[in-house]
Amino acid sequence: MNYDELKSKYSDCSAQFVSIIKESASQLFKQEFGIELDIKTDQDTLKLVSNEEFPRVYIRFVSAGVHQFQHLFSVEPDFVLKLYAWMIDDEPGDSVIDEHLEGLQEGISQILGKIQASLDGEEGAFLIEEMKITLTDSENAAVTDFPEIGGVGTVCSISMEEERFTVHHYIWSNSDNSTNSKEEMVGVHPVEFDSFSSRKEEKSHSQNIEMLMDVELDVLVELGRKTMLIKDVLKLGNGSIVELDKAAGEPLEVFINGRKFAEGEVVVVDDHFGIRITHLVGPKERIMGLK
């Protein structure tokens, strides 16, 4: 796919993508987002990235579908700190650490999932592969990740509240014959994709989902916990009462495969205990579960 074809396809899809991103990001970060795109006419991606200020946070992934593209988003560290703070309802940190990158990946995965779901079954459907988020300290570490020509560079101006941040998006086709081969790219590993038609890809994706539907997961409902000395455990007998750390009326915790999934209250269904879900865990709990 040459530059003009790539730019035309990007322009056609960008309006739909921006609409989905704004909606899902507003729900996730509890902020109203404004997004404006400026697609650059310069095909020299090395020149575009050399104008950036470092350090930057790089979000890399491959979109595999009817067409396969390399994506790289270049984000200001202050923006990452702000997004993470909104996710966990806290104040922004001083500098980007692994915890922030993990949180950002959680949020980006949700947004890309919304895009993927909206395109499911359409010609433009795609799957996200090889996502990697890193903090890049210098231009020298960045420029080797780009083809010299043929990629499309876009400046995304993102506004919320009274603040404005800039995100750069670079995209190029895996089939481009640039002077920088994929083996020369830093941080991006070469992958061989089988050639499928869009119909076969959609069928394969559907079959993979159906296979997962029969996977069994362990569900554990925790009433409470207690730490006891060995000597006190040995004193336990019939009729002994162990006081737990959870007060009466507090919600019980539901764990799926050892990770907290929800909270709920006890109900009785036909002489059996059950639990009514009252709250699903938020982004903060999910982020903490990554550790």
Number of C-alpha atoms within 10 A of each C-alpha: 14 14 17 14 10 18 20 11 11 16 13 11 11 13 13 13 16 16 13 17 20 18 15 21 18 15 12 18 19 12 16 13 17 16 16 13 17 11 17 14 12 13 17 17 22 18 13 17 17 14 9 15 11 17 15 23 22 21 20 22 19 23 21 17 19 19 16 17 20 20 19 22 20 25 22 19 20 16 18 21 21 16 21 27 18 18 19 16 13 10 11 18 14 9 10 17 12 11 14 21 21 18 24 20 17 18 21 18 14 16 20 18 15 17 21 17 13 15 16 16 17 12 13 14 20 26 20 15 13 13 16 15 20 16 19 16 13 14 17 10 12 20 18 17 20 27 24 17 20 23 27 24 24 19 17 19 15 17 16 13 9 5 8 13 14 16 18 21 20 21 25 26 22 17 12 17 15 16 11 15 15 18 11 15 17 13 15 17 10 11 11 5 8 6 10 12 12 18 13 11 19 21 13 13 15 13 12 11 11 11 9 9 9 8 7 8 10 8 14 15 17 13 15 13 11 9 8 9 7 8 8 8 11 8 8 11 8 5 6 8 8 11 10 12 11 13 10 7 8 12 20 20 21 23 17 13 12 12 15 19 20 20 20 18 15 15 12 10 9 7 7 7 9 14 17 14 16 11 14 14 13 13 19 16 15 15 20 12 12 11 7
